[in-house]
Amino acid sequence: MELYLDTADVSSIRKWNDILRIDGVTTNPSILAKEKEDYLKVIAEISEILSDNQILFMQVVATSYEDILKEARQIAKLRKKNMYVKIPVTPDGLKAIKVLHEEGIGILATAIYSAPQAFLAAKNGADYLAPYVNRMENYGDGIEEVLTLQAMLGNANMDTKIIAASFKNVNQVKQLIAGGIAAVTVPVDVLSNMVLHPGTAIAVEEFSESWKKRFDEDKIRFE
Ligand code: E4P
């Protein structure tokens, strides 16, 4: 299973990339717009933190077919390897996905709200599909819709990966990982809640106290 960070915050990416085995970083226009630095500088900085084997995703901002093609081709050149282009699944976006796939550009179909919509993006050649799990909850059961999509892809023998996105809590991520999802992209606050548990902190404090009380030391002595 692949794990991505859904942020453009360089210090968070550096921190969590050190702690965890992450497979890359996803951004979108709103995520990049939150940063103080210019977006090309931010993308370059993220690219420096990641290894060549980790994937970086940047989304097109253009909405017309011709302009999506232009932006996508430029985005794809921002790194030598593993620079994927995110394209919303509008009619213009789907048309562009078909062409860009033929050109060998890595594509993530994004802003997905339903399984049938995602399925068509896969049919057009998208490598990844990003259903917006939390936002989908406004229209029905987001988790169930993503698991239905997973079944549709499996039954159709399509190897397009689902990268579940738009998470607002750990339980949503848990349900999809348990459901066998190929990839998740998780915002920093949710990831941090996945890692940190007050019980773990209390347990570690208890261990340290017991050791200190008995041996008057806070580390293991080997001689
Ligand atoms: C993926 O990168 C998506 O753009 C992102 O997860 C959307 O998240 P949001 O619903 O919190 O905006």
Boltz pocket constraint, residues with backbone or C-beta under 6 A from the ligand:
constraints:
  - pocket:
      binder: B
      contacts: [[A, 6], [A, 26], [A, 27], [A, 28], [A, 110], [A, 130], [A, 132], [A, 134], [A, 135], [A, 165], [A, 166], [A, 167], [A, 185]]
      max_distance: 6.0
